[in-house]
């Protein structure tokens, strides 16, 4: 098995570790930082960068990796978002309205489902490259990962506010990139209407 694929599998294995660490520290003191869960999430993000770099550098792009890498990304992001929404919905002195986090989290998760379905459908039509990852998707992911990491750690009030602001930037890029992907596939999607 290639190193990039091993790293992708490792990232998936980190998901239950992340959840266990997150809840272990949440239950002990829900108002303070969760640096250990942040460390696990950050490690998962770093493995994502490394496996993509190695796959390109070593020319080890495989069908297995092409399938599993985006799945691993979506699993870790959606898991983290559910935990963050749960945290801010139950108790937080800095964000009084849970919808401030919940609504953008729902938008991100919905976008991930829509784009995954779109890519699968376009792949069936042998047009997967039409909805391949673009630069805006990479920026969206970068802002999203930093925002989520900050909302997991929440070491100080400024970090929560800064991470929330980054999260909203990520959501704007999320909507824009979704519209971009849908517009490229629109002719095929509406051909038989």
C-alpha positions in Angstrom: 0.0 0.0 0.0 1.2 3.5 -0.8 2.2 6.0 1.9 -0.5 8.5 0.9 -3.2 5.9 1.3 -1.8 4.8 4.7 -2.0 8.4 5.8 -5.6 8.7 4.6 -6.5 5.5 6.5 -4.7 6.9 9.6 -6.8 10.1 9.3 -10.0 8.0 9.4 -8.7 6.1 12.4 -8.1 9.5 14.2 -11.8 10.3 14.0 -12.9 8.1 16.9 -9.8 9.2 18.8 -10.7 12.8 18.3 -14.3 12.2 19.5 -13.1 10.3 22.6 -10.6 13.0 23.5 -13.1 15.8 22.8 -15.8 14.3 25.1 -13.4 13.2 27.8 -12.2 16.8 28.2 -15.7 18.3 27.6 -17.1 16.4 30.5 -14.3 17.4 32.9 -14.6 21.2 32.3 -16.8 22.3 29.3 -15.9 26.0 29.6 -12.1 25.7 29.1 -9.9 25.0 26.2 -9.7 21.6 24.5 -6.1 21.6 23.4 -5.8 17.8 23.1 -8.8 17.5 20.8 -7.4 20.4 18.9 -4.1 18.5 18.6 -5.8 15.4 17.2 -7.8 17.5 14.7 -4.7 19.4 13.6 -2.8 16.1 13.2 -5.6 14.9 10.9 -5.4 18.2 8.9 -1.6 17.8 8.6 -1.9 14.3 7.3 -4.3 15.6 4.7 -1.7 18.0 3.4 1.1 15.4 3.5 -0.8 12.7 1.8 -1.8 15.0 -1.1 1.7 16.3 -1.4 3.2 12.8 -1.4 0.7 11.4 -3.9 1.7 14.2 -6.4 5.4 14.1 -5.6 5.8 10.3 -5.7 3.2 9.9 -8.6 1.2 7.6 -6.3 -2.3 8.7 -7.3 -4.5 5.7 -7.0 -8.2 5.1 -7.4 -8.4 4.0 -3.8 -6.8 7.3 -2.7 -9.0 9.3 -5.1 -12.0 7.8 -3.4 -10.9 7.7 0.2 -9.1 11.0 0.6 -12.2 13.3 0.1 -14.3 10.9 2.2 -11.8 11.1 5.1 -11.8 14.9 4.8 -15.6 15.1 4.9 -15.8 12.7 7.8 -13.4 14.6 10.0 -14.9 18.0 9.1 -18.5 16.9 9.7 -17.6 15.2 12.9 -15.9 18.3 14.2 -18.8 20.5 13.2 -21.3 18.3 15.0 -19.2 18.5 18.2 -18.8 22.2 17.9 -22.5 22.8 17.3 -23.3 20.6 20.3 -20.8 22.6 22.5 -22.0 26.0 21.6 -25.6 24.9 21.7 -25.3 23.7 25.3 -23.0 26.1 27.0 -20.9 29.0 26.1 -20.6 32.4 27.7 -19.1 34.2 24.6 -21.6 33.1 22.0 -25.2 33.6 23.3 -27.0 32.4 20.2 -26.3 28.8 19.1 -27.5 29.7 15.6 -24.4 31.8 15.1 -22.4 28.5 14.8 -25.3 26.1 13.8 -26.4 27.8 10.6 -23.0 28.0 9.0 -22.2 24.4 10.1 -25.4 23.2 8.4 -24.5 25.1 5.2 -21.0 23.5 5.2 -22.4 20.0 5.8 -25.1 20.5 3.1 -22.6 21.7 0.6 -20.4 18.7 1.2 -23.3 16.3 0.6 -24.3 18.2 -2.6 -20.8 18.3 -4.1 -20.2 14.7 -3.2 -23.4 13.6 -5.0 -22.5 15.9 -7.9 -19.0 14.4 -8.3 -20.4 10.9 -8.1 -23.0 11.7 -10.7 -20.5 13.4 -13.0 -18.1 10.4 -12.6 -20.9 8.1 -13.9 -21.1 10.3 -17.0 -17.3 10.3 -17.3 -17.1 14.0 -16.7 -15.7 14.0 -13.1 -13.0 16.5 -14.2 -15.7 19.1 -14.8 -16.2 19.3 -11.0 -12.6 18.7 -9.9 -11.1 20.7 -7.0 -10.4 24.3 -7.9 -8.4 27.0 -6.1 -11.5 28.4 -4.3 -12.1 24.9 -2.9 -8.6 24.9 -1.5 -9.0 28.3 0.1 -12.4 27.2 1.5 -10.8 24.2 3.1 -7.9 26.2 4.5 -10.2 28.8 6.2 -12.5 26.1 7.3 -9.8 24.0 9.0 -8.3 27.0 10.8 -11.8 28.1 12.0 -12.8 24.6 13.2 -9.4 24.2 14.9 -9.9 27.5 16.8 -13.5 26.6 17.8 -12.3 23.3 19.1 -9.4 24.8 21.1 -11.2 27.9 22.2 -8.3 28.9 24.5 -9.5 32.5 24.9 -12.4 34.8 24.0 -10.4 36.4 21.1 -9.8 32.9 19.6 -13.5 32.1 19.6 -14.4 35.4 17.9 -11.6 35.2 15.4 -12.4 31.5 14.6 -16.1 32.4 14.2 -15.2 35.2 11.8 -12.9 32.8 9.8 -15.8 30.3 9.8 -18.0 32.8 8.1 -15.4 33.5 5.5 -15.2 29.8 4.9 -19.0 29.6 4.6 -19.0 32.4 2.0 -16.3 30.5 0.0 -18.3 27.3 0.5 -21.4 28.8 -1.1 -19.4 30.4 -3.9 -17.5 27.2 -4.7 -20.7 25.2 -4.6 -22.3 27.6 -7.1 -19.2 27.4 -9.3 -19.3 23.6 -9.3 -23.0 23.5 -10.0 -22.7 26.1 -12.8 -20.1 23.9 -14.6 -22.4 20.9 -14.4 -25.7 22.8 -14.9 -26.0 22.0 -18.6 -25.7 18.2 -17.9 -28.0 18.4 -14.9 -30.8 20.1 -16.8 -30.4 18.4 -20.2 -33.6 16.4 -20.0 -35.8 18.8 -18.1 
